[in-house]
Structures are given as structure tokens and as C-alpha cells.
Amino acid sequence: MEPQIKTLRTEFIETDFLIIGGGTAGCYAALIFCEQADGRVLIAEKANIRRSGCLAAGVNAINAYIVPGKTPQDYVDYARTDADGIVRGDLLLTMAEGLNRTVEKMESLGLTILKDEQGRYVTRGSRNIKINGENIKPILAEAVKEEPQISVLERVNVFEYIVEDNRIKGAYAIGVEAPVLYVISAKAVLCATGGAAGLYKPNHPGFSRHKMWYPPFNTGAGYAMGIRAGAEMTTFEMRFIALRCRDTIAPTGTLAQGVGAKQINALDEVYEQKYGLTTSQRLHGTVMENMEGRGPCYLRTIGITPEQDEDLQKAYLNMAPSQTLRWMESGETPGIQNVGIEGTEPYIVGGHTASGYWVDTNRETTVKGLFAAGDVAGGCPQKYVTGAFVEGEIAARSAAKYMNSPAGTLDRARSEEQKHWLENFLNCPRASFTTDELEEAMQAVMDEYAGGIGSHYRFSEKSLNTAAEKIRELEQQAQTLSAGRMQDLVYILELQERMLLCKSVIAHLAARKETRWHSFAENADYPDSSPKWNRYVNSRLEDGRLSILFRPLVQEGKTYEH
């Protein structure tokens, strides 16, 4: 057994531009910053940037691209329709205008993009192009490591910002293995930590509870740090629930777009048109067909050509090998057997929905000098990989303007307080419950009372009140957990982040008194949508209490700046 750690060593680090999270947006932002400024860049990453974040296993398509005959405004209109109007058109347009530029840059770095006989990119649908993207993250990581301005600090867990007078000064982090408290000072900070998984009870509880659609290591840390720092957040009530292949949680888009597979019920009836074709409607239709006894549901693939069958198996081998292995083991490939589909548990993901930090067009949050990009940035859904690249680019260019500002002097006394707080967990006697037990209890509460799989994604004011009360109780218990090693301490911090985000999500779900997105926010008390809710539901932590703010929609052709 490892000896109990009693104390932490404090290490002070200075940089110019701190990037928290070495995933899609973070690595790309670091590269762009080096083109704009001479300052030092530090990427702080919980894992290893070569295989971290949502691109860890690669992707087989670029899902946000302006194909020939389309315009950036077309992409804005698509995303706005899919979210039923609750988006930031200014953010979507500035994102869409840069999509193709990032593809060209990635190709120059070595990404393989499929081309036809005329040398044109091979499209998939009206907004996508095909790539060989299993090595997209290693390509990014290699480019980062070749830049002398960039330092990478891996196996560290950033858990709190350092903010004075609403101005970012840096962040605190701990070693995942080394007993070190890192106090990092910076002139500008980019949050690129990704969204949040693990709030709700998943399809596969117990031992397999981390077999999920979104990376289980994305705990909502960036959201939680922003909430604690008093940053304004937006649209947490627009949760994302993925429609996936049953059991394997593999993507369905390749089936729907690649071979035109329709959603059918157990009676072989196509039901997708009945409910609508937006992302939430496709999920909602599947939920309703099952509830009304016409399930299970499938994507109709029987009858595709042998070539299409083989192409699908190869495509899934790149991005979701468990699906290909299942086909191969059973012998029931997609041309022989329709593919079963189901919904996942809800996630908070600003790359698919509009959840996240409230930012201006420079991707600056309401905390000065703090920027957000990728899944953690709100208001700009359907950004996917290339949209995260663009937001990282915009944030990096904006952050470069802060390089002439003086670096702040950090409060050493505050650092000592953080150190002692962390050491309390390391020196706490063994608790009567574990982090895993509290996590599962939290997920069960969210599942039953805050619209999880078990309640068919439905909730009510009464159930949300119950959820909030129970999460508060669990939050108090989490303060008494014991950590025998640094990884245990990381788990405690992650649990606290998730619980804080749970409270925020509950508050947002309660504040929007309508059902605008079926299943994503299915309010049993208010089953219909209403024009009076054509506004953003935002929030900010003030004096220890979460305050809900309502903001008018940013109108077409207008921009919002802080």
C-alpha cells in the first residue's frame, strides 16, 4: 500500500498565456498564439496531449465545413434552426467564417483529407468532408512540441482560477501523481477543458459506468471554475443527449449520412418525419416510439450494397472499434441486420449545444483576460472539431493583445490557504463512504429527479427541487472525503466540480419554463414552447448564491460585446 501523503510542495510557475486543457481547441490556440506574439505559452493538461480530449481516438469526418455552393451564413441558419433560435448568431458567424481555413492548416500539418479524381475534398452530406483522422491528435501534439515558445505541463489537474477585481491572474493546479500544488501566474488564460460527462446515471451503470459517449475525464472542471470565479454562464438547460448505436454508444451520423439510413421502429415504420429532423427531435422520436410500445428502434441498413457494408465497418474501426468488432463477432453486419439505436444520458457540451461561458465575439468571458473555446464556450452549437479550432484561433489572437499588460503578483497567503485545504483531504481519516459511492448517488439523483434516462428525460419543478436538495446534501458529504494518494485527491475535486455543475444545470432547467427542445429539456409542467422564452437563460454566482439572468436574443446581423 502506498504511504499516506501528508503535505504538498508548492511550486510557482510564471507564463504569459496559460491554456488549460491540451485538447482540440487548446493545442490549436497555442499554435496560433505563436504566430501572433512572442510570449511564453504553457499548456496545462490532465493527461498527455498526444491522446487527450475528444479527439483522442480520432475522427473519420470533419462535421463542420462550408462545402461548395454553401456559405457561412447557411451554416449559421442551420445551427439556429437546430437549436430553435437560442443561439448567438454573432458567434456562429465568426466561427463559420474560419472553418475551411482551419482545415487547410490541418492538412498542411499532415492531416489526410480524402479527395476525388479532380482533387476536390470528398463531401459527406451538406456540411461534412471525409478524412483519415485517426492521427489527428498526434499531428496536433507534434506541431505543439516543435514550437519553442510552448511548454507543456502534463499530468496536472487545474482546479481553480486566481482572480482579483474580476481580472484573471492565473490558476491553481495539483499533480495527478506528484504531491505538488502548482501556482501558475499568467497575463491571459484560455479555458479549453471541454464539457461535462458523468453528471447523470449512464446507460451502463456499475463497473461500466464510464462507458459513455463523451470522455469520462471531462468533468466540467472549466465550467465549475468559471462559476466559482463569478463568470457569467449561459444555456446549461440545453443539455445534449446523443442518439447512438445501442450498447456500443457508437456514432449514428455515419450511418444516417453515409448510407442514408432512416430511423425505423420495430414495425419497420419510418418515424423520423413524424417528430422532426433536428438533433433533439430525432432523439425525442426514438424515446416516444419506445414509450408507446413500438420499440426497439433502429437505423435501417438492410439492403445497402456490399461496398457500403465494408466501408461502414472500416469507418467505425477508425472511430468506434467496438461497433465493428460487434458486427464481426456476430456476423450480422449492417447490410444483414439493422442497427439498434438508443439515447445516452444527458451531457453539458457547448460544441453540440449552446451551453457554456457567456463570451463576446473575441471569446472573452465576463472575467477580464479569461477566454473560452471549444466545448466549454457557450452560445455557439454545432461547432464540432473545426469550430473548436476556430474558437481557439479567435481566443489566441485576442489573448495576444494582453501581452503588454503587467503580470500580477500572486497572494502567497491565498496559496497557503489552498494548500492547507487540499492537505485536509490527504490527512482526513478514512471516510464512511467513497468518492465512487457519492458519484453514483449523485448520478442516481440526477437520473430520477433531473431528467435522466430513468425518467425518459422528463422533469418537473417539484422533481428539480428534490434534486437540488439532495445534491446539496451530497455536496456536504463530499467535504469529508479522504484521499490516500494524489489521484484520489483529483477524484474528489472532480466530484465537487460535477456537483457544482449539477446545481447550476438544475437551476437553469427550472428557470426556462417551457419545453423548447424535447428530451434535451423536457419540462412536464410546461410541455409547450412559448415565444416569450425567446431569450437566453444565464447565471452568475453572487455572494455564494446562483442568480439567474435573462438576456434578450442577439438579433440577426448584430453583435454582443461586453
Phi, psi and omega per residue, in radians:
M1 nan 2.411 3.130
E2 -1.194 2.475 3.102
P3 -1.153 2.548 3.123
Q4 -1.168 2.264 3.097
I5 -1.364 2.291 -3.102
K6 -1.796 -0.651 -3.066
T7 -2.329 2.781 3.068
L8 -1.946 2.498 3.006
R9 -1.559 2.408 -3.141
T10 -1.734 2.265 3.115
E11 -2.170 2.204 -3.126
F12 -1.722 2.286 -3.113
I13 -2.241 2.393 3.077
E14 -2.013 2.408 3.049
T15 -2.570 3.053 3.075
D16 -1.667 -0.828 -3.094
F17 -2.201 1.947 3.119
L18 -1.676 2.190 3.071
I19 -1.959 2.071 -3.120
I20 -1.690 1.869 -3.105
G21 1.904 2.016 -3.111
G22 -1.756 0.706 3.122
G23 -1.608 -2.525 -3.045
T24 -1.007 -1.065 -3.067
A25 -1.222 -0.665 -3.057
G26 -1.121 -0.863 -3.136
C27 -1.123 -0.731 -3.117
Y28 -1.142 -0.717 3.127
A29 -1.068 -0.686 3.132
A30 -1.064 -0.740 3.139
L31 -1.120 -0.761 -3.119
I32 -1.167 -0.704 -3.137
F33 -1.011 -0.694 -3.114
C34 -1.145 -0.382 3.069
E35 -1.410 -0.288 -3.009
Q36 -1.853 -0.503 -3.007
A37 -2.569 2.859 -3.136
D38 -1.681 0.054 -3.048
G39 -1.207 2.866 3.104
R40 -1.389 2.454 3.112
V41 -2.063 2.343 3.052
L42 -2.163 2.117 3.015
I43 -1.707 2.107 3.078
A44 -1.797 2.076 -2.987
E45 -2.279 2.346 -3.105
K46 -1.235 -0.503 -3.111
A47 -2.006 -2.169 3.098
N48 -2.272 2.226 -2.994
I49 -1.117 -0.287 3.138
R50 -1.158 -0.613 -3.117
R51 -2.465 1.056 3.116
S52 -2.236 2.848 3.094
G53 1.377 -2.988 -3.049
C54 -1.204 -0.324 -3.135
L55 -1.642 0.175 -3.028
A56 -0.926 -0.786 -3.098
A57 -1.653 -0.023 3.122
G58 1.612 3.027 3.106
V59 -2.459 2.759 -3.111
N60 -1.921 0.096 3.114
A61 -2.742 2.687 2.951
I62 -1.679 1.990 -2.996
N63 -1.576 -0.015 3.082
A64 -2.336 1.745 -3.084
Y65 -2.648 2.480 3.116
I66 -1.578 1.740 -3.083
V67 -1.335 2.828 3.122
P68 -0.932 2.376 -3.124
G69 1.598 -0.162 3.122
K70 -1.970 2.846 -3.131
T71 -2.217 2.842 3.039
P72 -0.959 -0.645 3.130
Q73 -1.122 -0.584 3.056
D74 -1.037 -0.695 -3.141
Y75 -1.181 -0.703 3.081
V76 -1.020 -0.816 -3.111
D77 -1.094 -0.705 3.101
Y78 -1.068 -0.852 -3.109
A79 -1.157 -0.656 3.122
R80 -1.132 -0.758 3.123
T81 -1.112 -0.747 -3.103
D82 -1.104 -0.583 -3.140
A83 -1.678 0.170 3.132
D84 0.917 0.736 2.959
G85 1.591 -0.280 -3.063
I86 -1.560 1.282 3.112
V87 -2.455 2.979 2.997
R88 -1.815 1.796 -3.129
G89 -1.055 -0.574 3.134
D90 -1.159 -0.665 3.101
L91 -1.233 -0.732 3.135
L92 -1.078 -0.718 -3.100
L93 -1.207 -0.786 3.130
T94 -1.131 -0.520 3.054
M95 -1.247 -0.882 -3.057
A96 -1.082 -0.579 -3.121
E97 -1.146 -0.349 -3.111
G98 -1.841 -0.012 -3.039
L99 -0.994 -0.928 -3.058
N100 -1.180 -0.526 3.118
R101 -1.103 -0.692 -3.138
T102 -1.220 -0.570 3.093
V103 -1.104 -0.762 3.120
E104 -1.088 -0.681 3.133
K105 -1.165 -0.749 3.132
M106 -1.128 -0.637 3.093
E107 -1.119 -0.666 3.125
S108 -1.171 -0.430 3.107
L109 -1.470 -0.170 3.076
G110 2.148 0.041 3.119
L111 -1.226 2.312 3.129
T112 -1.507 2.058 3.101
I113 -1.967 2.213 -3.060
L114 -1.200 2.447 -3.119
K115 -2.306 2.680 3.119
D116 -1.543 -3.001 -3.074
E117 -1.097 -0.455 3.137
Q118 -1.551 0.054 3.135
G119 1.424 0.226 3.117
R120 -1.619 2.623 3.096
Y121 -1.038 2.443 3.112
V122 -1.428 2.064 -3.100
T123 -1.495 2.720 3.031
R124 -2.349 1.760 -3.025
G125 1.407 -2.821 -3.027
S126 -1.717 -0.004 -3.104
R127 -2.454 0.132 -2.977
N128 -2.184 2.698 2.965
I129 -2.315 2.681 -3.093
K130 -1.556 2.457 3.101
I131 -2.400 2.868 2.864
N132 -1.752 1.603 -2.939
G133 -1.930 0.398 3.131
E134 -1.153 -0.388 -3.113
N135 -1.922 0.358 -3.069
I136 -1.093 -0.671 -3.130
K137 -1.278 -0.771 3.042
P138 -1.025 -0.598 3.091
I139 -1.086 -0.797 3.106
L140 -1.090 -0.776 -3.090
A141 -1.105 -0.710 3.128
E142 -1.126 -0.714 3.120
A143 -1.096 -0.680 3.121
V144 -1.112 -0.788 -3.056
K145 -1.233 -0.300 3.104
E146 -1.453 -0.190 -3.122
E147 -1.541 2.035 -3.102
P148 -1.140 -0.388 3.129
Q149 -1.264 -0.349 -2.987
I150 -1.727 2.268 2.955
S151 -1.957 2.550 3.136
V152 -2.117 2.148 3.090
L153 -1.910 1.808 -3.060
E154 -1.752 2.869 -3.118
R155 1.033 0.718 3.021
V156 -2.228 2.542 -3.109
N157 -2.004 1.874 3.096
V158 -1.379 2.298 -3.029
F159 -2.264 -0.186 3.130
E160 -2.772 2.461 3.048
Y161 -1.373 2.727 2.936
I162 -1.850 1.948 -3.050
V163 -2.232 2.321 3.051
E164 -2.301 2.230 3.136
D165 0.917 0.739 3.121
N166 1.047 0.526 3.093
R167 -2.194 2.246 -3.109
I168 -1.216 2.398 3.129
K169 -2.100 -0.281 -3.103
G170 2.692 -2.617 -3.093
A171 -2.798 2.773 3.033
Y172 -1.784 2.526 3.081
A173 -2.552 2.804 3.031
I174 -2.202 2.706 3.052
G175 -1.250 2.466 3.090
V176 -1.254 -0.549 3.097
E177 -2.065 -0.718 -3.088
A178 -1.399 2.395 -3.139
P179 -1.361 1.240 -3.048
V180 -2.279 2.374 2.914
L181 -1.740 2.062 3.108
Y182 -1.654 2.243 3.057
V183 -1.967 1.855 -2.985
I184 -1.885 2.130 3.073
S185 -1.782 2.516 -3.096
A186 -2.686 2.716 3.092
K187 -1.433 -0.536 3.095
A188 -2.544 2.648 -3.096
V189 -2.328 2.378 3.016
L190 -1.963 2.183 3.020
C191 -1.602 2.063 3.120
A192 -2.395 0.776 -3.005
T193 -1.460 -0.114 -3.101
G194 1.494 -3.098 -3.078
G195 -1.538 -2.627 -3.020
A196 -2.316 2.164 2.966
A197 -1.978 2.905 3.023
G198 1.476 0.154 3.086
L199 -1.353 -0.590 -3.040
Y200 -1.977 2.706 3.049
K201 -1.056 2.185 -3.049
P202 -1.458 3.058 3.072
N203 -1.042 -0.517 -3.038
H204 -2.127 1.436 -3.080
P205 -1.310 -3.074 3.103
G206 1.216 -2.356 -3.065
F207 -1.030 -0.566 -3.081
S208 -1.741 0.409 -3.014
R209 -1.139 -0.302 3.124
H210 -1.715 0.235 2.995
K211 -1.539 1.636 -2.974
M212 -2.483 2.982 -3.105
W213 -1.215 -0.761 -3.052
Y214 -1.758 2.600 -3.082
P215 -0.948 2.195 -3.124
P216 -1.160 -0.273 3.141
F217 -1.412 -0.208 3.055
N218 -1.497 1.735 -2.958
T219 -1.766 0.065 -3.055
G220 1.465 0.364 -3.098
A221 -1.011 -0.784 -3.126
G222 -1.101 -0.728 3.071
Y223 -1.052 -0.858 -3.073
A224 -1.074 -0.731 3.126
M225 -1.096 -0.692 3.110
G226 -1.148 -0.734 3.118
I227 -1.049 -0.830 -3.118
R228 -1.090 -0.593 -3.095
A229 -1.411 -0.033 3.121
G230 1.483 0.243 3.092
A231 -1.228 2.583 3.094
E232 -1.391 2.331 -3.129
M233 -2.051 2.805 -3.054
T234 -2.437 2.522 2.835
T235 1.021 0.614 3.048
F236 -1.119 -0.331 3.135
E237 -1.260 -0.297 3.062
M238 -1.497 1.351 -3.139
R239 -1.250 2.850 3.042
F240 -2.023 2.251 3.084
I241 -2.195 2.035 -3.041
A242 -1.447 2.440 2.970
L243 -1.580 2.020 -2.979
R244 -2.272 2.968 3.045
C245 -1.178 2.359 -3.055
R246 -1.059 2.404 3.071
D247 1.306 -0.790 -3.100
T248 -1.487 -0.305 -3.093
I249 1.012 0.580 3.101
A250 -1.449 2.699 -3.108
P251 -1.082 2.630 3.096
T252 -1.844 -0.236 -3.072
G253 -1.064 -0.625 3.135
T254 -1.128 -0.583 3.098
L255 -1.304 -0.798 -3.082
A256 -1.197 -0.738 -3.090
Q257 -1.597 -0.618 -3.074
G258 -1.233 -0.711 -3.119
V259 -2.168 0.156 3.083
G260 1.185 0.530 -3.098
A261 -1.174 2.271 3.134
K262 -1.618 2.674 3.063
Q263 -1.412 2.190 -3.130
I264 -2.265 2.726 3.071
N265 -1.681 -3.019 -3.093
A266 -1.180 -0.291 3.109
L267 -1.578 0.119 -3.124
D268 1.182 0.474 3.114
E269 -1.681 2.311 3.034
V270 -1.308 2.100 -3.048
Y271 -1.981 -0.096 -2.989
E272 -1.108 -0.668 3.136
Q273 -1.158 -0.461 -3.106
K274 -1.117 -0.587 -3.063
Y275 -1.873 -0.375 -3.097
G276 2.020 2.897 -2.986
L277 -2.009 0.140 3.025
T278 -1.230 2.917 -3.080
T279 -1.009 -0.819 -3.120
S280 -1.218 -0.604 -3.131
Q281 -1.196 -0.632 3.089
R282 -1.077 -0.714 3.080
L283 -1.187 -0.823 -3.086
H284 -1.029 -0.722 3.114
G285 -1.042 -0.706 3.128
T286 -1.145 -0.735 3.093
V287 -1.057 -0.808 -3.081
M288 -1.181 -0.714 3.121
E289 -1.064 -0.700 3.095
N290 -1.182 -0.766 -3.115
M291 -1.111 -0.580 -3.086
E292 -1.619 0.198 2.983
G293 1.497 0.259 -3.135
R294 -1.884 0.261 3.107
G295 -1.624 3.088 0.023
P296 -1.276 2.919 -3.072
C297 -1.921 2.767 -3.030
Y298 -2.508 2.897 2.807
L299 -1.755 2.191 -3.047
R300 -1.337 1.913 3.121
T301 -2.073 -0.190 3.099
I302 -1.037 2.263 3.117
G303 1.810 -0.107 3.075
I304 -1.203 2.828 -3.079
T305 -1.277 2.750 3.069
P306 -0.984 -0.613 3.122
E307 -1.145 -0.746 3.105
Q308 -1.125 -0.703 3.119
D309 -1.027 -0.832 -3.137
E310 -1.145 -0.724 3.133
D311 -1.068 -0.690 3.128
L312 -1.128 -0.743 3.138
Q313 -1.093 -0.691 3.112
K314 -1.182 -0.736 -3.118
A315 -1.075 -0.776 -3.124
Y316 -1.272 -0.453 3.074
L317 -1.099 -0.532 3.120
N318 -1.294 -0.665 -2.956
M319 -2.048 -0.430 -3.141
A320 -2.580 1.255 -3.022
P321 -1.023 -0.442 3.134
S322 -1.062 -0.556 3.127
Q323 -1.224 -0.782 3.109
T324 -1.113 -0.732 3.121
L325 -1.086 -0.652 3.116
R326 -1.130 -0.758 3.102
W327 -1.058 -0.770 -3.071
M328 -1.204 -0.712 -3.115
E329 -1.171 -0.690 -3.093
S330 -1.474 -0.363 -3.031
G331 1.344 -0.015 -3.112
E332 -1.715 1.317 3.131
T333 -1.231 2.900 -3.027
P334 -1.043 -0.445 3.098
G335 -1.281 -0.295 -3.099
I336 -1.796 -0.605 -3.058
Q337 -2.339 2.287 3.048
N338 -1.040 2.654 -3.068
V339 -1.677 2.107 3.128
G340 -1.174 2.553 -3.115
I341 -2.290 2.699 3.109
E342 -2.781 2.859 3.080
G343 -1.556 2.651 3.043
T344 -1.533 -3.078 2.926
E345 -1.297 2.842 -3.136
P346 -1.259 2.532 3.054
Y347 -2.198 2.845 2.995
I348 -1.945 1.837 -2.975
V349 -2.434 1.856 -3.093
G350 -1.295 -0.061 3.072
G351 -1.527 -0.343 3.108
H352 -1.885 -0.611 3.074
T353 -2.071 -2.881 -3.036
A354 -1.824 0.331 -3.090
S355 -1.330 2.466 3.007
G356 2.527 -2.781 3.110
Y357 -1.126 2.504 2.967
W358 -1.436 1.970 -3.040
V359 -2.156 2.849 2.990
D360 -1.647 -3.044 -3.057
T361 -1.193 -0.270 3.037
N362 -1.472 0.007 -3.076
R363 1.142 0.480 3.037
E364 -1.562 2.375 3.105
T365 -1.375 -3.093 3.101
T366 -1.334 -0.101 2.973
V367 -1.636 2.128 -3.036
K368 -1.083 2.319 3.117
G369 1.446 -0.049 3.105
L370 -1.828 2.133 -3.103
F371 -1.985 2.793 3.115
A372 -2.389 2.494 -3.131
A373 -2.643 2.623 3.111
G374 1.436 -2.568 -3.048
D375 -1.067 -0.365 -3.089
V376 -1.483 -0.248 -3.112
A377 -1.590 2.299 -3.074
G378 -1.595 3.010 3.009
G379 1.475 -0.155 -2.987
C380 -2.335 1.393 -3.110
P381 -1.363 3.041 3.091
Q382 1.012 0.637 -3.129
K383 -1.535 -0.578 3.104
Y384 0.922 -2.621 -3.027
V385 -1.192 -0.951 -3.042
T386 -1.173 -0.581 3.080
G387 -1.135 -0.641 3.061
A388 -1.141 -0.688 3.054
F389 -1.007 -0.851 -3.083
V390 -1.090 -0.765 3.137
E391 -1.132 -0.638 3.045
G392 -1.081 -0.700 3.105
E393 -1.106 -0.833 -3.129
I394 -1.083 -0.787 -3.128
A395 -1.105 -0.712 -3.128
A396 -1.136 -0.749 3.105
R397 -1.093 -0.672 -3.140
S398 -1.230 -0.721 -3.133
A399 -1.121 -0.529 -3.130
A400 -1.046 -0.450 -3.127
K401 -1.257 -0.260 -3.134
Y402 -1.557 -0.030 -3.006
M403 -1.206 -0.338 3.106
N404 -1.517 -0.109 3.126
S405 -1.356 2.601 -3.125
P406 -1.242 2.524 3.075
A407 -1.273 2.405 -3.112
G408 -1.336 2.646 3.025
T409 -1.544 2.251 -3.040
L410 -1.500 2.566 -3.128
D411 -1.352 1.834 -3.114
R412 -1.108 -0.584 3.134
A413 -1.120 -0.692 3.099
R414 -1.113 -0.649 3.103
S415 -1.116 -0.673 3.097
E416 -1.135 -0.652 3.096
E417 -1.086 -0.762 3.104
Q418 -1.077 -0.750 -3.126
K419 -1.052 -0.818 -3.115
H420 -1.165 -0.651 3.125
W421 -1.085 -0.757 3.129
L422 -1.184 -0.707 -3.120
E423 -1.152 -0.425 3.073
N424 -1.058 -0.671 3.089
F425 -1.198 -0.644 -3.118
L426 -1.253 -0.449 -3.106
N427 -1.859 0.033 3.136
C428 -1.245 2.368 3.065
P429 -1.082 2.774 -3.064
R430 -0.924 2.216 -3.106
A431 -1.359 2.860 -3.131
S432 -1.392 -0.071 3.092
F433 -2.539 2.815 -3.085
T434 -1.839 2.921 3.071
T435 -1.067 -0.709 3.125
D436 -1.064 -0.742 -3.123
E437 -1.123 -0.715 3.112
L438 -1.209 -0.639 3.108
E439 -1.092 -0.793 3.134
E440 -1.148 -0.633 3.085
A441 -1.134 -0.731 3.093
M442 -1.057 -0.817 -3.132
Q443 -1.105 -0.646 3.115
A444 -1.156 -0.680 3.103
V445 -1.101 -0.843 -3.126
M446 -1.127 -0.639 3.140
D447 -1.140 -0.792 -3.048
E448 -1.393 -0.671 -2.960
Y449 -1.951 -0.239 -3.060
A450 -2.148 0.498 2.986
G451 1.448 0.875 3.085
G452 -1.691 -2.941 -3.113
I453 -1.022 -0.733 -3.062
G454 -1.091 -0.442 3.122
S455 -1.862 0.362 -3.115
H456 0.964 0.580 3.081
Y457 1.221 0.213 -3.130
R458 -1.638 2.668 3.068
F459 -2.628 2.914 3.092
S460 -2.424 2.988 3.100
E461 -1.031 -0.755 -3.122
K462 -1.109 -0.776 -3.109
S463 -1.179 -0.629 3.105
L464 -1.163 -0.662 3.076
N465 -1.066 -0.733 3.109
T466 -1.117 -0.750 3.121
A467 -1.046 -0.789 -3.119
A468 -1.071 -0.735 -3.132
E469 -1.130 -0.767 -3.100
K470 -1.221 -0.635 3.100
I471 -1.151 -0.667 3.083
R472 -1.051 -0.715 3.117
E473 -1.121 -0.761 3.121
L474 -1.145 -0.606 3.119
E475 -1.072 -0.704 3.114
Q476 -1.148 -0.706 3.105
Q477 -1.118 -0.598 -3.110
A478 -1.154 -0.355 3.120
Q479 -1.254 -0.252 -3.080
T480 -1.884 0.227 -3.132
L481 -1.216 2.747 -3.122
S482 -2.028 2.435 3.118
A483 -2.095 2.092 3.117
G484 -1.524 -0.320 -3.138
R485 -2.570 3.007 -3.063
M486 -1.127 -0.657 3.119
Q487 -1.070 -0.632 3.081
D488 -1.099 -0.696 3.129
L489 -1.134 -0.666 3.066
V490 -1.061 -0.762 3.140
Y491 -1.074 -0.665 3.115
I492 -1.117 -0.802 3.134
L493 -1.101 -0.694 3.117
E494 -1.119 -0.709 3.114
L495 -1.103 -0.737 3.121
Q496 -1.119 -0.655 3.084
E497 -1.087 -0.800 -3.128
R498 -1.098 -0.727 -3.122
M499 -1.144 -0.708 3.093
L500 -1.095 -0.723 3.127
L501 -1.185 -0.638 3.065
C502 -0.976 -0.802 -3.141
K503 -1.077 -0.676 3.139
S504 -1.207 -0.752 3.116
V505 -1.068 -0.761 3.125
I506 -1.047 -0.770 3.137
A507 -1.099 -0.687 3.131
H508 -1.210 -0.748 3.118
L509 -1.046 -0.687 -3.138
A510 -1.243 -0.515 -3.035
A511 -1.320 -0.597 -3.138
R512 -1.521 1.765 -3.029
K513 -1.602 1.149 3.090
E514 -2.879 2.995 2.957
T515 -2.063 1.651 -3.134
R516 -1.580 -0.621 -3.116
W517 -2.134 1.770 -3.136
H518 -0.985 2.401 -3.099
S519 1.278 -0.823 3.095
F520 -1.055 -0.660 3.109
A521 -2.626 1.302 -3.025
E522 -1.598 1.634 -3.073
N523 -1.579 1.900 -3.076
A524 -1.131 -0.462 3.121
D525 -1.367 -0.437 -3.108
Y526 -2.325 1.365 -2.979
P527 -1.306 -0.141 -3.106
D528 -2.014 2.851 3.057
S529 -1.606 2.801 -3.093
S530 -2.497 2.394 3.114
P531 -1.034 -0.459 -3.124
K532 -1.183 -0.220 3.080
W533 -1.733 0.374 2.979
N534 -1.330 1.224 -3.118
R535 -2.795 2.887 3.132
Y536 -1.568 2.428 2.978
V537 -1.732 1.917 -3.128
N538 -1.984 2.956 3.134
S539 -2.642 2.755 3.094
R540 -2.659 2.428 3.082
L541 -1.442 2.086 -3.119
E542 -2.281 2.107 -3.139
D543 0.931 0.706 3.077
G544 1.427 -0.015 -3.121
R545 -2.091 2.474 -3.139
L546 -1.476 2.058 3.137
S547 -1.784 2.355 3.091
I548 -1.592 2.325 3.125
L549 -2.108 2.432 3.076
F550 -1.936 2.205 3.139
R551 -2.065 2.481 3.088
P552 -1.186 2.669 3.110
L553 -1.111 2.465 3.000
V554 -1.302 2.066 -3.003
Q555 -1.285 2.764 3.135
E556 -0.916 2.256 3.114
G557 1.468 -0.083 3.124
K558 -1.784 2.847 3.062
T559 -2.234 2.707 3.053
Y560 -1.952 2.303 3.009
E561 -2.279 2.602 -3.128
H562 -1.088 nan nan
